[in-house]
Amino acid sequence: MRKLNLLVLLIAISVIGNAMPRKNPEIVSVSYQTVVNGKPRTDGPKTMLLCSPDAARSWTENDSGKLLPTVAKETSYINFSLKKTFQVARFNNGTLINTPLAFSEYPVLTETGETAVILGYNCRHLKTSLRSNSIDIWYTTESGVKGTPAMAYGIPDGLVLKIVRNGNFEISATEVKLLKKKETEPILPAEMGESLELPLYKHRITENLITTVNVFTNEQISFGNEIVNPTDTESEKTFKYSAGTVILKKVKLPVVPDDTQLFVELYQHSNGDAYDRTGSVFVIPEDKEKSFLEGLRNGTASLPVFQAKNGKSYQGVVATDRFPPLVEIMRFFTSFGIGQFNDKVTVYGQQWEDSTLFKQDVSELLPVLQGERWIGVFIGNYDKGGHKASLKLKYYPGSMEVTVKPNKKYWIMPLFNTLNVMEMSGQEYGTMFGDDSLKVDFDVPSGVKNIQMRYITTGHGGWGGGDEFNQKMNTVLLDGNVLFQFTPWRSDCATFRKYNPASGNFWNGVTSSDYSRSGWCPGTATNPYFYPVSDLQPGKHQMKVAIPLGKSEGGSFSAWNVSGVLIGEYE
């Protein structure tokens, strides 16, 4: 019986010895898995760790081999002797950058006295928090090595085998393996590249992922600054139309996967104009016989017209069989004199911003913002200095891996756009409403599904009785039936006071830019409204927009800028 007990003891010692590396080994390899809400993730990258008594290296392994070439390969290093960490990124062209950080900059870890056994190791429990996240860490000192798969949560003086964030996201070790001498390699690299502070390091990595198209850079948009050559179609050259208030360029845009996120980004400041102005970023469709480009080159008389009951002819505002109106990418409104008037107006307690940034997600327009396109910006003004504007389109990848899926085939139907970007060339304001409706006939081809309408609307008429300052119901009808109704209104305009140095101040302390408006504020972009039209059958249809337009008073009148486009996909 004593011999049997001795044999059992020897076997147990042998098993434990094989499961645990010897004391103070050269290098240990640790594999980790991610567990979310109790369920292990079997797909996706794996976290790996190499560690010794004085250094550690961690990284993620992607088995697919299909990572985008723009994805930087990041590796985390810990130097326990120097009490510093180094995050190192290698780009596809071989460039290296790194960001160092002292242990003292990491979250403070607190021992709880709790213990647990993980993979045969006795572990101690630590707690900390990071950006309001509760972090639990289990680490062991029995392995003789030190390291962690997630430096951001803190650097314990041992080997981390499990981390739990907020009780439901877990990184846990699945294997601890002592490497043989022939499998070992130096843990810390000989080269780490350029050393950067953390914000710039992160910026370099993300910017490498983004495809940025600089459409316009600090271009002047002002009255009397026209540059037109009707026969020139040269790409990447800026043209100025409608007395200089429209800038236009033919640009080559990337062809990207469907899951790409697309943002439009416009910086603007006053170059002399003190007023809030209507602005629009647009693309000119060229898939029909005629396009809006002809109007810009040859004048508004070359555009098809919508004849309203009031006797006026509105140029280039609705779709026809031969003509598509402008597709509005973003509607924005300049603020009162930002930049130019900052040092000319002082208001107690206010610090003026240097420029306005309008940034909007326009991913739904991705199908019309690929390939070669005419992109334009309009800012209505009669000032010789006008405004300066810079426009970028930014394409953000939706996946870290190269997609093998073919892109869907989309159907895009621009219906109407009453924003008169050729205002300074005599294009009529959107005054066809009131006793009339804006009407457009269109065809839907067979096989189109998941149709939605993208609708932008703002009311104008800048006096007390004008539609800029009065709430008006917008009604959109499809084939005579109400599709949707709502009243566009912004009551948060006072939030943007710091962008409006030249705004007038009234006796009661309210400034002009504070007033609520019909779907817009000085210094803001207007959000599109989206409405499903999923049951739209193939064939002919009619869309109407009805708005109770306010009556004119003397020389003052109201108008509505509305734009609408249908977006669907083929089965």
N, C-alpha and C positions, 0 to 999 in steps of 0.2 A: 504493500500500500504506500509506503514512504517512497519507493522507487517510482511509482506511478505519479505521485504528486510532484516529484522532482522533474519528471519528464514533461508534465503539463506546464510547469513553471518555465522550463527551458524553451518550450515551443512559444509561449506567450512573449518571452523576452525577444525571441527571434523575430516574431511578427512585428512587434513594436519597433525593433531596430530597423527592419526593412521599410516601415512606414515613415520613419522620421530621419532626416539627414543627421549626420554626425555633428557634434558640437564644433562650431567655428569652421564650417565647410568653405570651400573656395567660392563656388557660385551655385545658387539654387534657382530653378525655374518654377514659376507658379502660373497656373492657368485659372482664369476666372469665368464665371457665367453671370449673366444678368437675369434677375428674377423680378417680374412685375406683377403685383397683386397675387403673389404665391405661385405664379406660372413661369417656369424657366423659358427664356427666349432661345430657341434653337437656330434661328436665322440671324443674319446680321454679323457684324464684326465681333471678334473675340478679343478680350483684354488679356495681355500677357505681361509678366514681370520677371526680370532678372535681377538678382540681388546678392550682395555679399555683406560682410560685417560693416563695411564703410561706404557702400555705394549701391544705387539701384537705378534700373532703367525700366520704364513701362511704355507700352504702345498698344495699338489695336491692330489686329490682323484681319484683312478682308479677303475671304477665300474666293470671291467671285472673279477677281482679276479684271473687273470692268469699271474701275473708278475713273471718274472724269480726269483728264490730264491736268486740269486746273486745280484739283484738290491737292493741297500741300500735305505731305506725310509728316505728322507730328510725333515727336518722342519726348517723354518726360524723364529728366535725370535728377537724382538726389545725391548730393555730396555731403555725407554726414560729417566728414572731417571739417569742411568749411562751413557747415550748417547753412547751406544754400541749395536752391533748386534751379534747374535750367529747363525751360521749355524750348525745344528746337524744332524748327520747321524746315523741310527740304522741298523746294519747288521742282517742277518738272524739268527745268533747265539746269538743275544742279545747284542753284543758289541756296545758301543757308542763312537763316536768321535765328536769333534766340532772344529770350527774355529771362534775366536772372531775378531771383527773389530770395530774401533771407527767411529763415525759419520763423523769425519773430513777426513776419508779416502775415502769417497764416493764422487761422482761428485757434483760440486757446482751447486745449483739450482738458477735460475734467474727469478724473478717475471716479467711478461709482462704487467700486468694491465688488461688483458682480463679476462672475466668471462663467465660462462655458468651455466645452471641449469641441473643437472643430478639426476634423481630419486627424484626430488623435493628439492634437496639441492643446494644452491648457492655455486658455486665452483670457485676457483681462478686458474689461469693458470701459470705453471712454464715451463721453457725450460732448457735443458742441452744437453750434448753430451757424448757418451761413445764409445770409439774406432771408431771414425768417424761416428757413428750412431747418428742421430738427434732424441732427445727424448722430447715429450710433455707430461706433467703431469697435471691433474686436481684434485684438492683436496678441501675438505671442512673443516671448523672449526665449523660448526653448529651441528654436531653430538655429540660433546663432547668427542669423542674418537680419537685415533691416530693409524695409521697403513698403510702399503702398501703391495700389493701382489708381488712386485718385488723390493727387497731392492737394487739390483745392480744399479738401476737408481737414487738412492738418497733417503733421508729420510725427507719428508716434515713434518711440524709441524701441522699435521691434518690427516684426513682420505682420502686416495687416492681412487677415484672412476673411473678414466680412465687414461690409459697410451697408447700413440701411438708412435711407433718406425718407423722412416723413412716414415711416412705418410700412411703406408699400413698394419702394424701389430699392432693390438689393443687388450688390455686387459681392459675390461669394466665391471663394476658392474651391476648385474642383480637384486640383492635383498639386502637390508640392514634390518636386523632383530634384535630387542632387545630380548635377551634371558631371560627367566624366571629364578628365583633363582635356581630352581631344575635342570635346564639345564646347569648351569654354572660350571666351573672348573678352577683351577689355570691356568693362561696363560703361565707363565714361569715354566719350569720343575725343579724338585728338583735335578735331575742328568743330566749331559751333557757329561759324559765320558772324555776321554783323549783330552786335548786341543792341537791343532796342527796349524802350520802356513798354510795359504791357499793353497800353492802349494802342500804340503804333504797331506793335507786333500783331495784335488781333486784326487791326485794320488792314495790314498788308496781306494777311491770309484771306480775309473775306473779299477784299477788292480783287484779288486774283481769280475769284470764282465768278464775279459779276462781269457781264459783257456790257460795257458802257458806250453809248453812241453820243458823242458831243455834237448835237445838231447846230446850235448857235452858241457863240461865246461872246458875251458883253456887246451884243449888237444894239445899235441905236434904233429905236422905233419912234419916229417923230414926224411932224407935218412938214412937208416941203423937202423931204430927203429921199426922193424916189430914184431907184436904179433899175431901169427896165430895158430888156433887150428881147423883144417878142420872138425872135428866131433862135435864141440861145437856149439849149437844153442841157448845158454842161452840168455834170454832177458836182456836188460839194462846193457849189458857188452860191453865195447869198444874193438873192434878188429882192428888191424893195418895190412894192406896188401900192396903189391907192394913196398917192401923195406921200409915201414913206411910212404909212401906218401898218402895213402888212410886210413881214419878212418871210421869204420862202426859199427852200432849198431842196434839191433832189438828193436824197441820201440812200446809202446802201445799208439796209438793216439785216441783222443776222437771221438765219432760218434755224428755229429752235424747237425742242419737243413741246408737246401740249401742256406738260405740267410746269412750264416756266412761268414765273411770276414777273409781270412787267409793271414798272413804275415810271411815271413821267415826273420830271423834277425841273421846276422853273424858278430861277432866281431873278428878282426884279428890283430896281430902285429908280427913283426919279432922277432925271437929268435936266430938270427945269420945270416940268409940269407939276402943279400943286394939287391937282384934283384926283378924286377916285374915278377910275375908268374901267369900262368893260374890256376884258381880255379873253382870248380864246386860242387854244392850241388845237390844230386841226390837221387832218390828212385829206388829200384830194383823191377820190377814187377815179380810176381811169379805165374802168372795165366796160364802158359804153361809148357810143359814137362821139358824144360831147362830154366835156368836163368843165369844172369851175375854172380851170387854168385858162380857158379861152376868155372868160370874163375878166380875169386879172390882166391878161395881156392886151385885150382888145376893147375893154370897157363893158359896162353892165348891159348895154344894148345887145350884146352877143349871147346873153343868157336867156333860157326859157323863162316865161313869166307865169305867175299865178294871178289870175284876174279875180279881184274881190268885189263884193257888192258895193263897196264904197267908191268904186270907179278907179281905184289905184291898181297899178301893175307892180307886182313884187318879183324881183329878179332873182332867179337861181335858188329858190327856197324849198321847192318840192321836187320829188323824183318824177321822171317821165320815162317812157320807153327808151329814150335816147340819152337821158341825162341823170346822173346821181348827184344829190347835193353833198356838201361837205360833211365828213364824219368828224364830229367834235370829240377830240381826245380829252380836253379839260377846259372847263369854264373857270375863269379866275377874275378877281377884281383888284386893281391896284389900290394902294392906300393913299392917303393924303400926303404927298410930298416926301415920302421916306427917303432918306439919304441926302437929297439936295437941300432940304430945309431943316435938317437936324440942328444945325448951329445957328439958325435964324429964329427959332421958336423955343422959349423956355417955359416949362410948366412945372410948378412945384411938385416934387415927388416922382416925376417921370424921367425915365432913361430911354431915349429913343433907340430903336433897332436900326442897324445900318441898311438892311434890305429885307424883303419878304421872300420866304421860301414856300412855294406851293408844291407839295409832293402828294401824288395820288396813285393808288393801285388801279391800273387800267388793263388788267390781265384779260378781261373779256374781249378786248380789242386786239388781242395777239394775232388773230388771223389776218388783219389788215395792216399790221405793223411788222411785217417781215418782207424781205426782198427790197427792191428799189421802189421808193415812195417819195412823193412830194409832201413835205412837212412844212407847216406855216404857223406863225404866231401873229395875232392881231391885238393891238392896243389902241382903242379909239382916243385920239387927242388932236388938238389944233395948236400944239406948242412946238416951237422950233427945236428946243432941247429935248422935249418928250421924255422918254424912258430908256433905260438900258436893261437888256434881258439876256439871260443865258438859259439854254434848254438842253436837257439830257434825257435820253431814254435808257433805262437800266433793266437788263434782263438777268433775273436771279434763277439759277437752276433749281428745279423742284426735287432733284434726287442727286446723290453723290455718285451714282453709277450711270454709265452710258446706257441710254434706253435702247431697247431693241424693238419697241412697239412702233408701228407706222403712225404718223400723225393722222388725226381725224380730218375728214373733209367738211369744211364749214360753209354755211350759207349766211351771207351778210347782205342786208337790204337797208341802205340809208333811205329814210322816208322823207324827212323834212329838217330844215335848219333855217330859222328866221333871224338868226344873229347876223346883222349886216356888216360883215367884215370889210366890205367895200363902202362903208359909210362915207368916207371922204371922197368917193367917186360917184356919189349920188344913189347908192343902193338904198332902197326904201327901208325904213324902220318897220318892225313887226306890229303894225297897227291894223291888221286885217280882222282882228277879233271884235267882240262887242255884238254887232248885229249879224255877224257872219262867223263861220268856222273855217279853220284851216283844213283843207281836204286834200287827200292824196290817194290815188288808185294804184294798186300794186298786184303782182302775181306771186303766188307761192308755188314753187315746183314740187313735183312728187318726191317722196322719200325724205322730206325734211322733218326732223323731230326736235324736241326740247327747245322750242323757240321761246325767247324772252325779249322784251322790249327794254331798251336803255333810253331813258328820258331825262333831259335836263331842262329846267325852266327857271327863269328869273324875271321879275316884273320891274318896270322902269317908268320914270316920271317923277322928277326930283323936286316936287313941291308938295305942300300939305295935302292936296287933293289927288296927287299922282299915285299910280299903282305901285311905285317903289315903296311907299309908306302905308299902303292899305292892303288888307288881306283879300285875296281873290281866289275863288275856287277854280282849279284846273279840272276839266272833264275831258277824258279821252274816250272816244267811241270807236268800236270796231263793227263794221257792217250795221250801223244804226243802234247798236246796243252798247251800254256803258261798260267799258273795260276797267277803268279805275277813275277815282276822283280823289283829290286831296288839295290842300291849301299850302303852298310853299311859304315858309316863314322862318326867319332867323331872329331870335330874341337875345342872342348872346354877343351882339356886336361890340358892346362895351369891353368885352374881354380883350379886344385887339387895339386898345388905345395906344399902346407903346409903338405901334406901327404907323401912327397917323399924326405926325408933328404939325402938319399944316391944316388940320381939321379945325373948323371954327368952334369957339366956345360961347355958349349962350349964358344969359344972365343968371340962370338957376344952377349953373355948374355942369349941366349936360353938354357934351360936345356932339357935333354933327355925326361923327363916326360911331357914336354910341347908339344911335337910333336903330330900332328893329326895322328889318327890310324884307321884301318879297323874295326870299330864298337866297340872300347873299348879304355879306358884310364887307366894308372896305378892308382889304388886306387878307381876304380868304378865297379859297376855292369852293365851288358849289358841288355838292355830292350828286351823282346821278341817282335816279330812282329806277328800280328794276321790277318788271311785272311779267309773270309767266303768261305766255300765249300758246300753251302747249297743245290745245285742241284745234289749232288753226289748220283747216283742211286745204289741200292743193286747189289752186284756181284763183279767180279774181276776187279781190277784197277792197274795201275802202276804210281808211283811218281818218278820223276827224279830231281836232283839238278845239274845244270851246272854252273861252275865258271871258267873263264880263268886263270888257275894257272900260276904264274910266273915261268920262267926258273930258274933252279939251277945255282949257281955260285961257283965253287970250292966245298967246304964242306958245303956251305949255301944252304938252300932250303926253299920253301914256303909250307904252309899247311893251311887248313881251318877246323875249328871246327864248324860243323853245327849239330843241333839237331832239330827234328820235331816230333810232336805228333798231331793226330787228336782227337778232343773232340766233342762229340755229345750227344744227349739224345734220349731215346726211346719214341715213341708216346704213 
